[in-house]
């Protein structure tokens, strides 16, 4: 990955999102649709994690969605 202006900006944004999540003590599980089917942690979370986490307030998980868009 080149260390250009775009990658530096995205890295700073990622660090900011993670820093805010740590400061707020809110590191939500929010699996993508179908992700639990293949996850090794399913015995820990249970079989209904996608349904349960879909009820989390959207305003508290928006930044996680932004991070996922950086593909």
Biopython code that builds the backbone (N, CA, C, O; Angstrom):
import numpy as np
from Bio.PDB.StructureBuilder import StructureBuilder

atoms = [
    (1, "UNK", "N", (0.841, -1.165, 0.000)),
    (1, "UNK", "CA", (0.000, 0.000, 0.000)),
    (1, "UNK", "C", (0.894, 1.238, 0.000)),
    (1, "UNK", "O", (1.759, 1.385, 0.863)),
    (2, "UNK", "N", (0.687, 2.103, -0.946)),
    (2, "UNK", "CA", (1.512, 3.315, -0.993)),
    (2, "UNK", "C", (1.146, 4.273, 0.140)),
    (2, "UNK", "O", (-0.019, 4.377, 0.523)),
    (3, "UNK", "N", (2.138, 4.964, 0.665)),
    (3, "UNK", "CA", (1.898, 5.950, 1.713)),
    (3, "UNK", "C", (1.695, 7.317, 1.078)),
    (3, "UNK", "O", (2.524, 8.218, 1.204)),
    (4, "UNK", "N", (0.577, 7.438, 0.400)),
    (4, "UNK", "CA", (0.261, 8.709, -0.230)),
    (4, "UNK", "C", (-0.730, 9.483, 0.645)),
    (4, "UNK", "O", (-1.084, 9.046, 1.740)),
    (5, "UNK", "N", (-1.158, 10.617, 0.150)),
    (5, "UNK", "CA", (-2.047, 11.480, 0.930)),
    (5, "UNK", "C", (-3.359, 10.766, 1.291)),
    (5, "UNK", "O", (-3.853, 10.906, 2.410)),
    (6, "UNK", "N", (-3.912, 10.015, 0.361)),
    (6, "UNK", "CA", (-5.169, 9.310, 0.610)),
    (6, "UNK", "C", (-5.020, 8.252, 1.690)),
    (6, "UNK", "O", (-5.849, 8.179, 2.597)),
    (7, "UNK", "N", (-3.983, 7.433, 1.612)),
    (7, "UNK", "CA", (-3.809, 6.372, 2.607)),
    (7, "UNK", "C", (-3.515, 6.962, 3.990)),
    (7, "UNK", "O", (-3.953, 6.415, 5.002)),
    (8, "UNK", "N", (-2.795, 8.048, 4.035)),
    (8, "UNK", "CA", (-2.528, 8.703, 5.328)),
    (8, "UNK", "C", (-3.816, 9.275, 5.927)),
    (8, "UNK", "O", (-4.036, 9.181, 7.134)),
    (9, "UNK", "N", (-4.663, 9.865, 5.082)),
    (9, "UNK", "CA", (-5.937, 10.407, 5.558)),
    (9, "UNK", "C", (-6.831, 9.288, 6.075)),
    (9, "UNK", "O", (-7.449, 9.424, 7.130)),
    (10, "UNK", "N", (-6.901, 8.185, 5.338)),
    (10, "UNK", "CA", (-7.727, 7.055, 5.772)),
    (10, "UNK", "C", (-7.188, 6.432, 7.058)),
    (10, "UNK", "O", (-7.967, 6.054, 7.934)),
    (11, "UNK", "N", (-5.880, 6.323, 7.179)),
    (11, "UNK", "CA", (-5.283, 5.777, 8.405)),
    (11, "UNK", "C", (-5.612, 6.666, 9.601)),
    (11, "UNK", "O", (-5.905, 6.162, 10.685)),
    (12, "UNK", "N", (-5.566, 7.973, 9.414)),
    (12, "UNK", "CA", (-5.907, 8.898, 10.494)),
    (12, "UNK", "C", (-7.382, 8.771, 10.870)),
    (12, "UNK", "O", (-7.738, 8.841, 12.046)),
    (13, "UNK", "N", (-8.232, 8.584, 9.868)),
    (13, "UNK", "CA", (-9.663, 8.425, 10.141)),
    (13, "UNK", "C", (-9.938, 7.126, 10.893)),
    (13, "UNK", "O", (-10.739, 7.107, 11.827)),
    (14, "UNK", "N", (-9.285, 6.053, 10.493)),
    (14, "UNK", "CA", (-9.433, 4.763, 11.181)),
    (14, "UNK", "C", (-8.969, 4.897, 12.633)),
    (14, "UNK", "O", (-9.658, 4.449, 13.550)),
    (15, "UNK", "N", (-7.816, 5.505, 12.838)),
    (15, "UNK", "CA", (-7.301, 5.688, 14.200)),
    (15, "UNK", "C", (-8.250, 6.540, 15.034)),
    (15, "UNK", "O", (-8.433, 6.281, 16.223)),
    (16, "UNK", "N", (-8.850, 7.548, 14.423)),
    (16, "UNK", "CA", (-9.806, 8.392, 15.134)),
    (16, "UNK", "C", (-11.053, 7.634, 15.560)),
    (16, "UNK", "O", (-11.519, 7.779, 16.690)),
    (17, "UNK", "N", (-11.591, 6.826, 14.652)),
    (17, "UNK", "CA", (-12.787, 6.029, 14.968)),
    (17, "UNK", "C", (-12.482, 5.049, 16.101)),
    (17, "UNK", "O", (-13.263, 4.923, 17.044)),
    (18, "UNK", "N", (-11.363, 4.365, 16.009)),
    (18, "UNK", "CA", (-10.990, 3.406, 17.051)),
    (18, "UNK", "C", (-10.740, 4.124, 18.372)),
    (18, "UNK", "O", (-11.163, 3.646, 19.425)),
    (19, "UNK", "N", (-10.066, 5.253, 18.331)),
    (19, "UNK", "CA", (-9.807, 6.027, 19.544)),
    (19, "UNK", "C", (-11.090, 6.488, 20.217)),
    (19, "UNK", "O", (-11.207, 6.408, 21.440)),
    (20, "UNK", "N", (-12.054, 6.968, 19.439)),
    (20, "UNK", "CA", (-13.337, 7.394, 20.005)),
    (20, "UNK", "C", (-14.097, 6.206, 20.592)),
    (20, "UNK", "O", (-14.717, 6.323, 21.650)),
    (21, "UNK", "N", (-14.049, 5.072, 19.912)),
    (21, "UNK", "CA", (-14.726, 3.877, 20.429)),
    (21, "UNK", "C", (-14.123, 3.460, 21.767)),
    (21, "UNK", "O", (-14.854, 3.118, 22.697)),
    (22, "UNK", "N", (-12.797, 3.486, 21.869)),
    (22, "UNK", "CA", (-12.134, 3.140, 23.126)),
    (22, "UNK", "C", (-12.465, 4.146, 24.226)),
    (22, "UNK", "O", (-12.730, 3.761, 25.366)),
    (23, "UNK", "N", (-12.449, 5.422, 23.886)),
    (23, "UNK", "CA", (-12.743, 6.468, 24.871)),
    (23, "UNK", "C", (-14.177, 6.363, 25.385)),
    (23, "UNK", "O", (-14.447, 6.634, 26.555)),
    (24, "UNK", "N", (-15.091, 5.969, 24.503)),
    (24, "UNK", "CA", (-16.498, 5.846, 24.884)),
    (24, "UNK", "C", (-16.838, 4.474, 25.455)),
    (24, "UNK", "O", (-17.942, 4.268, 25.959)),
    (25, "UNK", "N", (-15.908, 3.546, 25.381)),
    (25, "UNK", "CA", (-16.179, 2.198, 25.876)),
    (25, "UNK", "C", (-17.245, 1.476, 25.081)),
    (25, "UNK", "O", (-17.983, 0.661, 25.635)),
    (26, "UNK", "N", (-17.338, 1.759, 23.793)),
    (26, "UNK", "CA", (-18.370, 1.151, 22.944)),
    (26, "UNK", "C", (-17.693, 0.537, 21.726)),
    (26, "UNK", "O", (-17.407, 1.223, 20.745)),
    (27, "UNK", "N", (-17.443, -0.754, 21.805)),
    (27, "UNK", "CA", (-16.822, -1.513, 20.715)),
    (27, "UNK", "C", (-17.823, -2.585, 20.285)),
    (27, "UNK", "O", (-17.712, -3.744, 20.683)),
    (28, "UNK", "N", (-18.797, -2.185, 19.472)),
    (28, "UNK", "CA", (-19.912, -3.076, 19.193)),
    (28, "UNK", "C", (-19.582, -4.207, 18.229)),
    (28, "UNK", "O", (-18.801, -4.055, 17.290)),
    (29, "UNK", "N", (-20.198, -5.329, 18.496)),
    (29, "UNK", "CA", (-20.227, -6.389, 17.490)),
    (29, "UNK", "C", (-21.328, -5.990, 16.526)),
    (29, "UNK", "O", (-22.425, -5.630, 16.951)),
    (30, "UNK", "N", (-21.055, -6.048, 15.265)),
    (30, "UNK", "CA", (-22.070, -5.740, 14.262)),
    (30, "UNK", "C", (-21.699, -6.512, 12.998)),
    (30, "UNK", "O", (-21.201, -5.944, 12.025)),
    (31, "UNK", "N", (-21.953, -7.809, 13.036)),
    (31, "UNK", "CA", (-21.547, -8.632, 11.899)),
    (31, "UNK", "C", (-22.314, -8.282, 10.627)),
    (31, "UNK", "O", (-23.491, -7.923, 10.664)),
    (32, "UNK", "N", (-21.622, -8.394, 9.517)),
    (32, "UNK", "CA", (-22.269, -8.212, 8.221)),
    (32, "UNK", "C", (-23.245, -9.361, 8.000)),
    (32, "UNK", "O", (-23.099, -10.433, 8.588)),
    (33, "UNK", "N", (-24.222, -9.132, 7.163)),
    (33, "UNK", "CA", (-25.225, -10.160, 6.882)),
    (33, "UNK", "C", (-24.532, -11.445, 6.416)),
    (33, "UNK", "O", (-23.744, -11.436, 5.471)),
    (34, "UNK", "N", (-24.840, -12.527, 7.089)),
    (34, "UNK", "CA", (-24.287, -13.837, 6.733)),
    (34, "UNK", "C", (-22.925, -14.140, 7.326)),
    (34, "UNK", "O", (-22.440, -15.264, 7.201)),
    (35, "UNK", "N", (-22.297, -13.169, 7.966)),
    (35, "UNK", "CA", (-20.937, -13.367, 8.479)),
    (35, "UNK", "C", (-20.878, -14.386, 9.607)),
    (35, "UNK", "O", (-19.879, -15.091, 9.754)),
    (36, "UNK", "N", (-21.927, -14.470, 10.398)),
    (36, "UNK", "CA", (-21.912, -15.391, 11.545)),
    (36, "UNK", "C", (-21.847, -16.861, 11.108)),
    (36, "UNK", "O", (-21.372, -17.721, 11.849)),
    (37, "UNK", "N", (-22.318, -17.118, 9.934)),
    (37, "UNK", "CA", (-22.319, -18.497, 9.432)),
    (37, "UNK", "C", (-20.912, -19.092, 9.417)),
    (37, "UNK", "O", (-20.749, -20.294, 9.629)),
    (38, "UNK", "N", (-19.903, -18.270, 9.169)),
    (38, "UNK", "CA", (-18.526, -18.751, 9.026)),
    (38, "UNK", "C", (-17.621, -18.348, 10.185)),
    (38, "UNK", "O", (-16.420, -18.617, 10.148)),
    (39, "UNK", "N", (-18.170, -17.716, 11.202)),
    (39, "UNK", "CA", (-17.344, -17.165, 12.277)),
    (39, "UNK", "C", (-16.980, -18.214, 13.325)),
    (39, "UNK", "O", (-17.823, -19.004, 13.752)),
    (40, "UNK", "N", (-15.716, -18.208, 13.730)),
    (40, "UNK", "CA", (-15.235, -19.123, 14.771)),
    (40, "UNK", "C", (-15.738, -18.752, 16.162)),
    (40, "UNK", "O", (-15.670, -19.575, 17.075)),
    (41, "UNK", "N", (-16.237, -17.539, 16.343)),
    (41, "UNK", "CA", (-16.679, -17.075, 17.661)),
    (41, "UNK", "C", (-18.171, -17.291, 17.892)),
    (41, "UNK", "O", (-18.698, -16.851, 18.914)),
    (42, "UNK", "N", (-18.843, -17.936, 16.998)),
    (42, "UNK", "CA", (-20.276, -18.167, 17.142)),
    (42, "UNK", "C", (-20.639, -18.850, 18.471)),
    (42, "UNK", "O", (-21.663, -18.501, 19.059)),
    (43, "UNK", "N", (-19.847, -19.799, 18.962)),
    (43, "UNK", "CA", (-20.180, -20.389, 20.270)),
    (43, "UNK", "C", (-20.164, -19.364, 21.413)),
    (43, "UNK", "O", (-20.850, -19.551, 22.418)),
    (44, "UNK", "N", (-19.396, -18.299, 21.266)),
    (44, "UNK", "CA", (-19.320, -17.266, 22.296)),
    (44, "UNK", "C", (-20.510, -16.307, 22.175)),
    (44, "UNK", "O", (-21.146, -15.977, 23.176)),
    (45, "UNK", "N", (-20.805, -15.867, 20.968)),
    (45, "UNK", "CA", (-21.859, -14.874, 20.741)),
    (45, "UNK", "C", (-23.259, -15.482, 20.754)),
    (45, "UNK", "O", (-24.220, -14.831, 21.163)),
    (46, "UNK", "N", (-23.367, -16.712, 20.313)),
    (46, "UNK", "CA", (-24.681, -17.333, 20.186)),
    (46, "UNK", "C", (-25.167, -17.284, 18.752)),
    (46, "UNK", "O", (-24.550, -16.646, 17.899)),
    (47, "UNK", "N", (-26.270, -17.955, 18.490)),
    (47, "UNK", "CA", (-26.748, -18.091, 17.114)),
    (47, "UNK", "C", (-27.524, -16.884, 16.585)),
    (47, "UNK", "O", (-27.860, -16.851, 15.401)),
    (48, "UNK", "N", (-27.816, -15.898, 17.424)),
    (48, "UNK", "CA", (-28.679, -14.794, 16.995)),
    (48, "UNK", "C", (-27.977, -13.438, 17.020)),
    (48, "UNK", "O", (-28.633, -12.406, 17.168)),
    (49, "UNK", "N", (-26.673, -13.428, 16.879)),
    (49, "UNK", "CA", (-25.913, -12.170, 16.988)),
    (49, "UNK", "C", (-26.303, -11.165, 15.913)),
    (49, "UNK", "O", (-26.408, -9.974, 16.205)),
    (50, "UNK", "N", (-26.520, -11.605, 14.688)),
    (50, "UNK", "CA", (-26.909, -10.671, 13.628)),
    (50, "UNK", "C", (-28.233, -9.989, 13.968)),
    (50, "UNK", "O", (-28.374, -8.781, 13.776)),
    (51, "UNK", "N", (-29.181, -10.736, 14.459)),
    (51, "UNK", "CA", (-30.488, -10.182, 14.825)),
    (51, "UNK", "C", (-30.361, -9.239, 16.015)),
    (51, "UNK", "O", (-30.930, -8.147, 16.015)),
    (52, "UNK", "N", (-29.618, -9.662, 17.019)),
    (52, "UNK", "CA", (-29.466, -8.854, 18.231)),
    (52, "UNK", "C", (-28.759, -7.536, 17.942)),
    (52, "UNK", "O", (-29.189, -6.482, 18.410)),
    (53, "UNK", "N", (-27.694, -7.593, 17.184)),
    (53, "UNK", "CA", (-26.927, -6.372, 16.934)),
    (53, "UNK", "C", (-27.608, -5.455, 15.927)),
    (53, "UNK", "O", (-27.292, -4.267, 15.874)),
    (54, "UNK", "N", (-28.525, -5.970, 15.136)),
    (54, "UNK", "CA", (-29.272, -5.125, 14.194)),
    (54, "UNK", "C", (-30.149, -4.125, 14.943)),
    (54, "UNK", "O", (-30.568, -3.120, 14.368)),
    (55, "UNK", "N", (-30.429, -4.387, 16.211)),
    (55, "UNK", "CA", (-31.267, -3.489, 17.023)),
    (55, "UNK", "C", (-30.464, -2.377, 17.698)),
    (55, "UNK", "O", (-31.044, -1.519, 18.363)),
    (56, "UNK", "N", (-29.155, -2.379, 17.539)),
    (56, "UNK", "CA", (-28.340, -1.321, 18.159)),
    (56, "UNK", "C", (-28.657, 0.012, 17.490)),
    (56, "UNK", "O", (-28.975, 0.057, 16.301)),
    (57, "UNK", "N", (-28.569, 1.094, 18.256)),
    (57, "UNK", "CA", (-28.875, 2.416, 17.687)),
    (57, "UNK", "C", (-27.953, 2.734, 16.504)),
    (57, "UNK", "O", (-26.730, 2.654, 16.619)),
    (58, "UNK", "N", (-28.548, 3.090, 15.388)),
    (58, "UNK", "CA", (-27.776, 3.380, 14.167)),
    (58, "UNK", "C", (-26.767, 4.500, 14.392)),
    (58, "UNK", "O", (-25.659, 4.451, 13.859)),
    (59, "UNK", "N", (-27.137, 5.495, 15.167)),
    (59, "UNK", "CA", (-26.219, 6.622, 15.362)),
    (59, "UNK", "C", (-24.966, 6.215, 16.120)),
    (59, "UNK", "O", (-23.952, 6.909, 16.047)),
    (60, "UNK", "N", (-25.016, 5.105, 16.847)),
    (60, "UNK", "CA", (-23.836, 4.642, 17.589)),
    (60, "UNK", "C", (-22.973, 3.695, 16.768)),
    (60, "UNK", "O", (-21.853, 3.376, 17.168)),
    (61, "UNK", "N", (-23.477, 3.243, 15.626)),
    (61, "UNK", "CA", (-22.697, 2.311, 14.801)),
    (61, "UNK", "C", (-22.361, 2.881, 13.424)),
    (61, "UNK", "O", (-21.799, 2.178, 12.584)),
    (62, "UNK", "N", (-22.697, 4.134, 13.192)),
    (62, "UNK", "CA", (-22.414, 4.752, 11.890)),
    (62, "UNK", "C", (-20.926, 4.730, 11.548)),
    (62, "UNK", "O", (-20.554, 4.459, 10.407)),
    (63, "UNK", "N", (-20.077, 5.014, 12.532)),
    (63, "UNK", "CA", (-18.641, 5.063, 12.240)),
    (63, "UNK", "C", (-18.105, 3.688, 11.855)),
    (63, "UNK", "O", (-17.191, 3.590, 11.037)),
    (64, "UNK", "N", (-18.655, 2.637, 12.428)),
    (64, "UNK", "CA", (-18.254, 1.290, 12.040)),
    (64, "UNK", "C", (-18.610, 1.040, 10.568)),
    (64, "UNK", "O", (-17.832, 0.435, 9.829)),
    (65, "UNK", "N", (-19.765, 1.499, 10.160)),
    (65, "UNK", "CA", (-20.161, 1.367, 8.760)),
    (65, "UNK", "C", (-19.225, 2.145, 7.835)),
    (65, "UNK", "O", (-18.917, 1.694, 6.732)),
    (66, "UNK", "N", (-18.778, 3.304, 8.285)),
    (66, "UNK", "CA", (-17.834, 4.109, 7.501)),
    (66, "UNK", "C", (-16.525, 3.348, 7.326)),
    (66, "UNK", "O", (-15.969, 3.304, 6.229)),
    (67, "UNK", "N", (-16.027, 2.739, 8.426)),
    (67, "UNK", "CA", (-14.786, 1.963, 8.323)),
    (67, "UNK", "C", (-14.923, 0.816, 7.331)),
    (67, "UNK", "O", (-14.000, 0.536, 6.565)),
    (68, "UNK", "N", (-16.054, 0.166, 7.347)),
    (68, "UNK", "CA", (-16.271, -0.961, 6.435)),
    (68, "UNK", "C", (-16.335, -0.533, 4.982)),
    (68, "UNK", "O", (-16.126, -1.348, 4.084)),
    (69, "UNK", "N", (-16.620, 0.732, 4.745)),
    (69, "UNK", "CA", (-16.706, 1.213, 3.360)),
    (69, "UNK", "C", (-15.326, 1.465, 2.748)),
    (69, "UNK", "O", (-15.227, 1.716, 1.547)),
    (70, "UNK", "N", (-14.264, 1.402, 3.550)),
    (70, "UNK", "CA", (-12.909, 1.703, 3.074)),
    (70, "UNK", "C", (-12.268, 0.502, 2.376)),
    (70, "UNK", "O", (-11.077, 0.266, 2.580)),
    (71, "UNK", "N", (-12.953, -0.218, 1.615)),
    (71, "UNK", "CA", (-12.390, -1.393, 0.937)),
    (71, "UNK", "C", (-11.835, -1.058, -0.395)),
    (71, "UNK", "O", (-11.326, -1.937, -1.090)),
]
sb = StructureBuilder()
sb.init_structure("model")
sb.init_model(0)
sb.init_chain("A")
sb.init_seg("    ")
for serial, (resi, resn, name, xyz) in enumerate(atoms, 1):
    if name == "N":
        sb.init_residue(resn, " ", resi, " ")
    sb.init_atom(name, np.array(xyz, "f"), 0.0, 1.0, " ", f" {name:<3s}", serial, name[0])
structure = sb.get_structure()
